[in-house]
Amino acid sequence: MQLKPPPDFRPEWPRRSDPTLEELVACWDREQARVRDREVREEWQRVREHARAGSLADIQDAGVVPPSWLGPKTRRALPSAAPGRPLRAAGVDTWSVCWRLPEGSEADKAIRALAPREGYRAQVLRDLADGHRVMWFADAQLLAAEGHPRSDGLASPNELVAVHERLRGSVGELIGAELSEQWDNGVRRLDATADVPNGSAGEGLALLAGIAAVQIGGVQTVVRRAVGGGRVETVELHGRRGRRILGRVYDKGVEAGMARPGALVRLEDQRRYDAGARRSVEELTVEYVRNTWRRRFLPLWRATKGVKVAGPLVLAERIGELIETGELTPGQARAVAGFLLLEAAGVQQGSRRTRYRLRATAAEAGLVLADGLMQEVEVDLGALVEDVLESEAWTCTS
């Protein structure tokens, strides 16, 4: 029987045509070491995927035995205690509803006594109605209320009809006159939000860095970073002309001062309805809100497919794999690695053409360095966005 080497066995021979037995054995040992290294990386990736939803103890509960090569430093990279159920809340964060008051009605007289100034600009009443601020647009005869339909978290679309009924009564009490149901003029604003189920704060920071780095078709992105640092806090999605904000991906934990950076990241669809396109509250079903939110972020999902965001060491391992498969030459790998590291530090490199070429090479390979993040994480950006798109949490409340 003739022995054949494995198909991926590509030794580099000396210049002479006939290698010695010792050289063959040494070459085979190097190949076996490379195979073992690859198996270790695959095993580590499998353990890490299981660890994202819990602690190191949860790995054993899932039937995965931590390998013996997991040293103290590597074990510290895993969660030390189970964080509980991954956050998968989705719903309405902020909305605005309005009523068009008939001229001369009791409600019209009451609101004009509270806000006598004329004009198209909104006059905001001092007091709140059911946690909503109340605004009066005198020239348009429009009374509006804006705020959070649920004060302690995101509201399910199923709750909105009941909240609207309660809000109409509260606004009537505030102005001192009853609001008729026939005066309902629909929804002016609707911010539909979904929380990203991060396994760690590092993954949240990597997600923000990755979205800031990709090019989204038909959308202009505006990146806002932390004051005095490179950490991404918000990525705004603007229309083609760049005037109106269509949505944003932002660090809610930092914005609200309720969590450390990266622990709570939100994808928010911000819709502003013109007068002729307003929806009634009854139209804001779970299916409608979820589908409009998905349509907003489908371009983001397409742009992030195949993109991985990682820390320096994980990214270096990924570049090594691309060299082995022939997707990058050693020269390209060195150029891309140096470019990503220096760009994360804010160092200008070469001409605009050179930066564009290197950035394009990194993007084609799906490589994004998590800027401002030194801990070792690895996030499959497309898979994470797809997971949020397919979430069934819209019927639940946070």
KEBATOR-735948 format. One record per residue: x, z, y of N, C-alpha, C, CB in turn; residue in one letter. Coordinates in pm, whole numbers, plus 50000, padded with zeros to 5 digits. Atoms other than C-alpha are relative to their C-alpha. Glycine has a CB too. Layout:
# residues N
XZYXZYXZYXZYA
...
//
This chain:
# residues 398
500845000049881500005000050000500885000050125499055012350000M
499215001149879501364990150341499445009350108500044985550050Q
500424991049893501235017050612500034992850133500905012550003L
500085006249868500125005850957499905010950106498794990450009K
500104990049892500595024751285498634999550065501104997750107P
501305000249930497505034751487500004989250107499705013950063P
500065011249904496245007451725500525003450139498584995250013P
499524996249867497185027752038501465004650000499135010950058D
498604996150010500765033651916500854988950060500415002849850F
499225010149928502905014952171501365006050040499224995050126R
498704993749968506495028052150500854991150090500785003149871P
499055007149916509155018552403501365000149929500095006450143E
498775000750079512155006552198501204998150091499914988649898W
498765003349927515765005552311500204984950003501245007049934P
499775014349985517224971852396500304993149868501144997750097R
499695006650127518544965052046498734998549918501075008049921R
501225003850072516044950051806499665009549886500144986149945S
500264991750117516414974051511500235014750033500894995849881D
499814985749972515745011151588500465007349874498695006250053P
499554991850112517325037551374498855008849952501225008750040T
501024991250054515355061251154499765011950092500395004849860L
500154988549910516045090251394499184996350123501385005350043E
500765004549883514685070051686498534998049966500594987150056E
501395001650043511555061251489499305013549988499934992749866L
500594986750015510955097851402499755006450136500925008949915V
500174994349867511495108851764498844993550075501294998550081A
501115007149934509115082151889498655004449942500164984749983C
501254995550063506475092851636499655014250045500134999549845W
500254986449953506875129351742499435000050141501295008349995D
500545000849865506315119752105498564995349999500854990650085R
501375005050009503195100552009499045010949951499934987849906E
500844989250050501845130051811499785010750107500645006349875Q
500144990349892502505153252107498984995050104501375002650067A
500965005749907500545129452331498575001349947500334985350028R
501334998850062497625129752086499515014450008500034995349853V
500384985849993497665167952074499615003950142501155008949949R
500334997149860497675169752455498614994750034501044993850094D
501315005649974494655146852467498905008249934499934985649952R
500984991650068492805168152213499785013150073500435002749857E
500114987649923493565199352417499144997850124501395005250040V
500795003049880492145182952732498534998249965500534987450069R
501395002050040488995172152547499335013249963499924990249883E
500554987050038488525206952402499735008650124500965007349905E
500184992449876489005222752744498784995050077501264999050089W
501165005649932486435199052894498705004749933500074984650001Q
501204995850071483925208152622499695014750026500174997749849R
500214985849971484435245452676499515001950142501305007949977V
500384998549859484145241353052498544995950023500944991750089R
501395004349985480855222353021499045011049954499744987049920E
500844989150047479385250952818500075011950094500425004249859H
499834988349915480775276553060499274998750133501465002350026A
500655001949871479045261153362498685007450009499784985450026R
501304993449998475745276753262500095014949971499094993549900A
499904985850031477105311253184501415005050001499385002949868G
498694993650000480035333853121500794996149875499865015250009S
499185002650117482865332652871499335005249874501395006350015L
500734994650116480745354452643498904990649955499425013750033A
501075009250035477965328552660500514988249918499314994950125D
499465011250076480325302752512499895003049850501484997450039I
500144996450141480425321752183498544999649957500585013849975Q
501415000250035476635325352196499514985749975499175006450112D
500385014050019476385287452220500664994049876500374991750124A
499365004950122478465284351903501324993150024499094990749931G
498715006049970481645272952077501065010949998499974992750139V
498944990150010484775292151984501094996450100500575000749855V
498915003149906487275294252274501314997949925500165011350104P
498765002750074490525278552154501085010450031500524986050034P
498964989849987493585300352106500934997350117500805000949873S
499085003149891495525281752376499445003850136500344985549999W
500584995949873493165295052646500735012550048498465002649987L
499224988849948495575316952840499255007850106501304995050057G
500664991649898494785343853102499594992350124500915011450040P
500325007549879494925319553395498814990849977501214991950046K
501105009150031492605294853224498705007749983500314991949875T
501204992050020490175322153124499425004650135500305012249911R
500504995949869489975333653487499284988750072501145005050086R
500695011349939488825298553579498564999149954500734986949968A
501384999850048485675304453373499255011650064499965001049845L
500764988849945482835326253501500215012649918498504996650006P
499754987550071483545362453414498715007149962500855009250084S
501304994050031479875372053408498934989450016499705012250090A
501075010049996476715352453347499295000250134499005002449887A
500655000249869475275341153684498494999249991500514988550080P
501455001050013471775338453542499574985549995499305007150115G
500555013550007469505308053546500554991450113498475000450005R
499545008749893471035278753736498874997150098500564986949944P
501005002049896469245273954066499504985749995500575003350138L
500585013450008466875244354032498704999750079499754995949853R
501214999649918464345250454311499834986850074500045011750100A
500325012149926462615221054476498635001850064500024987349908A
501284998749931459825218954729500134996850147499445013949982G
500065002749857458935217755098500635011650075498544997550046V
499334989849920461205236455338499325001750136501484996450018D
500614999749867459755227355680498984988850011501084998750112T
500995010449975456675208355788499365002150136498925000049890W
500754999149875454525201356092498684992749981500814994050120S
501335005950007450785195056098499395000250140499095007849898V
500545001049865448625185956394498494997549999500704988950077C
501435002249978445075183756531499834992950134499205013649996W
500305006949875443715159956795498715005950056499894984549980R
501154992749945441395180057018499154991050089500485012150080L
500875007749910438365163257179500085005550142498525000349949P
499914995749860438595164257556498715007350039500244987950093E
501144992149957436335191057701499495009849898498914991150038G
500434990550102435965210157373500505014050035500524995849861S
499594986349972436295247957368501495002149969499165009749918E
498594998850034439665244857195500884993350105500264993949862A
499255006949895440845219957459500105008750125499334986650034D
499994991349882439865243457741500905012249977498575004650035K
499224988150030441505273057566501504997250004499625005749865A
498565003050004444855256157505500504996150138500304988849899I
499585003749865444945241957861500155012350090499004990250062R
499834987649924444515277057995501335006749963498825009649973A
498734994250044447535288257787501204991450038499985002249850L
498925009449967449625256957859499474989850099500554992949870A
500675008549901448375241658186500794987650043499715008150120P
499205011249951451235217158245499614987049930501495002849980R
500315013150055450465180058196501284992849958499224991650102E
498865008250038452735153658040500104998049850501285006250051G
499815002950141453975140157709500925010049930500564986149984Y
499094990250060456565167357655499235011849941501015004950104R
500684988950068455625195457420500175012950079500545001749857A
499974986549946454755229557559499865009549882498875002450107Q
499974990950115455625256757308499435013450041501455001649946V
500594987049971453465287857301500965011249961498665001649925L
499064988950021455245321157309499835006349864499835010650108R
500264993150128453585336157001499934990249884498695008050008D
500055008050123453685323456642498645001349934501115004349903L
501224999850080450765314856417500394998749854499024988550043A
499644999950142451355324156052501464995549981499054990849920D
498595003450008455105320956114500364986350054500455000949860G
499775013349945454745286556275499975000450152498934990149947H
500085001349855455495277856635498944989550034501374996350061R
501135008649961452575261056814500384992350125498695008550024V
499635008949889453095231357048498784992150047501134990349957M
501135007449940450705213757286500544988050076499165009150094W
499675012549931451085177257393498774996150081500424988749899F
501225001249918448655175357686499514985650011500265005550138A
500445013749979448595137857748499464993649873501144991750054D
500475005650128448065130157379498875008049939501154999349903A
501054991350053445485157957331500355005049860498654992749997Q
499544996850135447595168557031500525014349996501104990249956L
499554986350025448035204356908500715000049866498805010150001L
499185000550122450775209156647500545013749967501164989950015A
499364987850048452185237356437501144996049907498985009349926A
498825003650078455675235956283500695012649950500974991550085E
499314988550057457455259656049500144998749849499275012850034G
499844999750146458005269855687498665003649936501105010249958H
501274996650067454865268255470500105012549914499554988549915P
499814987750076456355296455266501195007450059500224997149849R
498974992649926458385323655437501155004549912499385012050067S
498974994450089460355335055129500664989549912499415010749915D
499355010350081461575301554996499334986650017500015003949855G
500595013249997460545266054919498585000549946500844990149920L
501405000350041456835258354885499754988249908499074999350123A
500425011150085455425237654603498954991850074499435005349865S
501045008149937453345208054723498585004549962500184985449961P
501324995150040450465223754530499465010850093500065005349859N
500414989249911450395251954786499564995350137501125009750015E
500115004149861450145230855100498574999850052500614986450016L
501405000449953446365226455116499545014050039499064994249890V
500404986249969445795264155102500735005150124500275009349880A
499254995849882448565270055357499424993650125501494996349986V
500575006949884447005244255590498705006450043499764985149967H
501254993349966443615261155573500275013250071499155002449874E
499654987249939445165294755653500614998050139500975007849910R
499335002749874447275279855931499014995850108501074989149982L
501005004249902444285263556100499275012150058498994990349936R
500664987949951442585297156120500915008350089499545008449883G
499064992349918445735314056257500214993750136501335001449927S
499835006849872446195287556526498755001950086500294985049979V
501234997749925442535291356625499955014050060498794997949910G
499964986349947442975328856660501005001250115500365009949889E
498984999149896446105323656870499514994350133501254992649955L
500445006249875444465300457124498645005450045499934984849985I
501284994249964441135318657115498824990749984500045004650139G
501105009450026438975289856989500154994349860499974988750107A
499985005150137438025276256647500424985449997498625001649935E
499605013950021439655244056521499164994049888501534999049966L
500855006550101437305220356339500864992449900498994990550068S
499305007650104438415204856011500024985250032499345002349864E
500085014149965437355171156153501104995850098498634996950059Q
498965003249903440145173256410501384998549936500065010750107W
498705001350068442915172456147500584986150025499855002649848D
499355012849969445405145356242501234997449912500414999650148N
498965003050098447745146955946501305007750021500294985450002G
498694993350004451375156655891500984992150087500535001249854V
499005006149913454005149556160501405000249939500015006950134R
498654997950054457055162255971499925005749861500835009350092R
499954994650136457945168955609501464999749953499074992049903L
498644998750053461325181755488499915004649856500865010050086D
500024997050144461405179755108501435002749954499354988349918A
498664994950030464365198254958500135003049851500305012750081T
499684996150138466015202754619501365006649999499974987749904A
498734992850014468755227654534500804994449884499755015149981D
499115005050105471735215554334500365011549908501274993450060V
499674989050093472245236454017501495001149975499274998049868P
498554998650014475935244454074500355010649897500645003450134N
499484989850090477855262453804500905009850072500764993749886G
499134991349922480155276954071500024995050143501445000449941S
499885004149860480815276454445500974988350012500475011850087A
499055011149996483745253254375499344986749973501095002349900G
500715012450028481415227154229499174995550120499105001749877E
500775003549881479235228854540500884993950107499315012350055G
499065005649902482245222754767500484986249957501195009450019L
499585013050051483375194254543498904989650018500395001049853A
501135009249981479885178754561499964995150144498685006949963L
500045003849860479925179154942501174990850035500035012550090L
498845008449972483445164654953499824986149941501275006449944A
500195013050063482505136854712499004991350073499555001949858G
501015007749928479365126354899500544995550135498715008350019I
499395003949872481345126355224500954988249983500745011850062A
498985010350021483865102455066499424986549958500975004649896A
500535012650053481565075954910499314992050109499025002749885V
500725009049910480055045855085498614997449941500784986650020Q
501385001250048476235045355053499384987650063499165012850034I
500555012649951474575011355082498805002050092499624991349884G
501124999649907472285007155384499865013050076498764997549927G
500094986849936473025042255512501315002950073499695011249894V
498834995249929475395055355776500125015149978499924996750153Q
499804985850024476905089355699500795006250116500725002449866T
499294992249900477995115255954500415013149934499125002450130V
499484988250069480225142855814500325010850102501274996449918V
499724988649914480325176855979500745010549917498675006050063R
499124990950073483085200755876499995013850064501434994549994R
499904986449950483685237855916500965000450120500495009749889A
499164998749881485175248156250501395004849960499355009750102V
498634996150027488945249156223500464997649858500175014250032G
499615002450139489035236755864499554986449952499445010849910G
500375012950056488615206755639498795000549910501144994449926G
501134998850092485705220255435498764993250055499715014849971R
501225007149960482615197855448498825009649991499774987549910V
501194991549999479455216555547498724991949998500025008950122E
501215008249994476955188355611500374985349997499175003350126T
499905014649996476655151355535498624994850039500474994049861V
501285005249951473905135255744499874985349960499905001650154E
500295013850037472285102955624499174993850112499254999249863L
500695006649889471325080455917499584986049959500914999550124H
500435013750023469495047255927501054990050045498714997450072G
499035010549968471215013955992500485000950144499404986349976R
499624999149860471165019056369500615013650035498804997450087R
499344987249981472335054856331499275009850087501304997950055G
500704991249907469675070456552499255011249927499034992050084R
500854990250067467265087756316500685005549875498654993849963R
499484993750122468395112656051498954998549890500365015150024I
500925002050112466815102755719500075011649900500324986849928L
499834988950094468195131555517501385006050020499814995249854G
498694993849993471155154155469500295007849873500115009250123R
499514991550108473215171755207500815010850068500844992049891V
499354989749920474305205355339500145013149924499225002450127Y
499724986950059475615239855257499005009950059501495004550028D
501054991149952472455260555295500475014550005498774998949910K
499514986250001474255292755205500775003450125500875002349880G
499254997749878476615289155501499094999450121501144989850014V
500895001649885473905277055740499145012550023499094987949979E
500874988349988471665306855667500765013249994498964999749891A
499224987750012474515331755624499605008549882499875008150125G
500524992750115473155340955282500864998549874498604995249971M
499165002050118475885328955043501364994850045499334990249899A
498675004949968479545319955031500024984749995501065005949902R
499955014749996480615283655093499924993749861501254995550069P
500155007550124479495260154817499055006049899501304998649937G
500864993550100477215284854638498584994650001499975015150025A
501375005049991473945269254762500004987150080499055010650064L
499995013249936473915231754836498634993749982501124990949939V
501325005950004470725213354922500044985150036499065007450095R
500265013949965469625176954928498634999550064500094990549874L
501254999149924466945173355196499594986450054500155010050116E
500625012249947464715143655273499235003750125499074993149894D
500644996649873463695145455640499144988250045501055003650109Q
500935010849962460595124855718499245003850126499004997049885R
500754998549876459035120556061498984988750005500954999850127R
501065010050006455685102756056499514996550139498835005049914Y
500595004449874454595081756352498495001549993500404985450030D
501444997349992451005084556468499194991649902499504997450142A
500775008750089449795054756263500345001449854500184986050039G
499554999050139451615065155944499885014149945501434995349989A
500104986150046450725101955915499175001249874499415008950109R
500724997350125449585114955578499155012450017500995001749883R
500814987950001446775139555528500665010249908498554997149954S
499414989650084447695172755370499624998049854499555013950048V
500445002350138445685163455061500844989449929498534995849999E
499165010450061447975133555005501365005349954500224988750098E
498684994550033451045156054973499995006849864500455010050109L
499994995050137450785159954599501445001449951499194990749907T
498684998750060453695169154375500614986349974499935008049869V
499515013450032453985132954265500454992750126498924991949928E
499655007049877454015119654622501305005650060498865001250102Y
498824994049938456585144354756501244997449916499805015250019V
498855002250087458855141054453500454985550004499665004149856R
499625014150001458745102854453500634995750132498784991549972N
499395003749873459465099654825501405006150011499115004850118T
498674993849999462365124054786500974992149913499935014549951W
499135007850089463765104054494500394986850064499304997449867R
499685012749936463525071354687501065001850108498744993750060R
499024997549895465515086754970501415001149944499655012850075R
498684997350052468395096854743500444990749887500065014149952F
499575009750101468465067854497501254992450043498884990249973L
498735006549959471105049454709501215009149983499914995650145P
498904990650020473235080854694500405000449854499615014050048L
499704999750143472955081654316500764987449958498715001449918W
499325012550035473955044854290501455000250050499254987950060R
498654999849943476965050854516500925009749928499935003750147A
499174989750062478165081054316500194998049850499405013550025T
499845002250144477905066653963501474997449967499124988149953K
498625001750043481275070053792501025007150086500324985749997G
499064993249911482805090654074500175014449953499514999650147V
499714986250037484525123153980500785006650112500805000549867K
499334992149898485535149654231500745011349929498985005650107V
499214990150075488315172854119501055006350089500664993649877A
498864993649936491005196954225501284992549965500115014849958G
498765007750017494655185654234500454998349855501105006750077P
499485001050136495625193653874499074991849910500195013949940L
500945007850080492445179953717500084985350037498565005350019V
499895013849955492775148753930501274993549945499984999350153L
498755005350055496385144653816499844996449852501145010250017A
500255003150140495245146253452499194987149987499265011749931E
500835012050003492605119853524500844987650032498835001350100R
499135011349967495215097153685500904996649882500845003150126I
499205002450119497395101653377499244992349893500495013049944G
500835007150097494525090153157499824985450040498635006849986E
500175013749953494035059253374501284991949979499614999950149L
498755006950029497735050753330500064996349852501215008750038I
499975002550144497415053952951499084988649960499605012549924E
500955010650034494395030852942500324986950070498595004350035T
499635012249930496075005653171499174996850122499934988749907G
500835002549882493505008953450500795001550129498815009350000E
499104998749886496285019753689501434998249951499815013850071L
498575000850030499935010253687500665012850050500664987450065T
499314988049949502465038553736500214999750151501345001649931P
499825001049855503165025454087498715002650075500534986450035G
501304997549936499465024754178499625014749990498914991249936Q
500364986050019499025059454034500745009050099500325004349855A
499244992049904501825073954247499484998150142501504996449993R
500505002849865500475056854558498665006750024499884984850023A
501334994149984496885068554499500085015250005499094995649885V
499894985450002497885104354413500565005250133500915004549884A
499444995749872500055107454722499034997950115501284992650028G
500975002849893497395091354942498895010450003499404986049981F
501104990450005494615114654823500445013850047499435000849859L
499514986749963496725145854864500275000950151501265003549921L
499684999849857497975136955213498754998250085501014989250034L
501235001849924494555125155328499205012950005499154988749939E
500714987250001493035158455221500615009750100500015006149860A
499324991349904495635175355444499914994650142501455001749961A
500165005749867494725152555737501204992550051499675010750095G
498805007249959498025133555739499704985150003501195002949904V
500185014449987497815097755870501074992649921500024995850147Q
499065006950087499415073155629499934985050022499725003349853Q
499915014449989500475038055717498984994050094499864993849867G
500935007249915498375011655883498575001649951500384985250006S
501414999450039494615009155878499754991949875499114995150114R
500155008550118494884981055623500505007049875500754986850020R
499454992850115497075002255395499075011249956501385005850034T
500934989150035494685031855412498744994649934499635008150125R
501215006050059491735009355339500274995649856499534987850085Y
499685004750135493494994155038500135011649902501304991850001R
499844988550089494485027854892498675007249977501025009750058L
501314993650016491035042454956499134991849905499305001550137R
500775008650090489465012454780500485001449856500094985450045A
499474998250136491795016454481499535013249940501544999650002T
500474987050049490895053454453498524999649968500295011050104A
501445000650023487185045654483499674992049874499304993750121A
500245008050121487335018654213500305008149874500864987350002E
499654991550114488975044053983499125012349990501455004250008A
500884988450001486315070054073500725013050026499295000949870G
499184988249974488835094854216499725005350139501494996949983L
500204993449872487945119354494500615013949989498475000750040V
499414986649997490035149954579499125009250082501454999650058L
500864990349930487965180254673500795006350114499485010949902A
499214995249888489395185855021499605014250036499824990850121D
500234986149964489755221855131499775008949879498845001150092G
500304992550122489445232954767501235000049910498784994049926L
498794999350080492465245354575499735004549857500985009550064M
500274996250137490735259254266499694987649918498835010149992Q
500145011750084490515235953970498574998349952500945001049881E
501355003450043487075220553930499984985149967498955003550110V
500225014350027485815187353800498504997649998500674995549864E
501435002649987482415173553898499764985049983499465005050136V
500465013850014480855141253773498874998250101499524996749852D
500935000449888479115132854100498714992949965500654993250119L
501205007550034476735106553965499095007649905500374986849939G
500814992450096475615128353674499315011850066500875004949885A
500594988549932475025158053903498834995850088501065007250084L
501095005049916472925137954150498834995549913500484988450090V
501065004350091470995122653859499245012049944500594991649885E
500644988050052470315157553722498995005550101501055010649967D
500914995149898468755167554054498824990550016500735001650134V
501085009849988466755135054074498965001649890500574985949997L
500904998850114465285141553731499445014149983500714995949874E
500464986150012464545178453796498485000650001500575008550113S
501444997850005461055190253709499615012750073499525000649855E
500224987249932461265219853947499034998850116501305005650049A
500855001849882458855205154205498705008049990499684985350018W
501224992150016455905224054061500255014950007499344996649869T
499634985849991457805256854081500385003450141501155003549903C
499554995349869458665277754383501245008349984498915008050071T
498724992950010462005293754462499825015050014500964994950107S
//
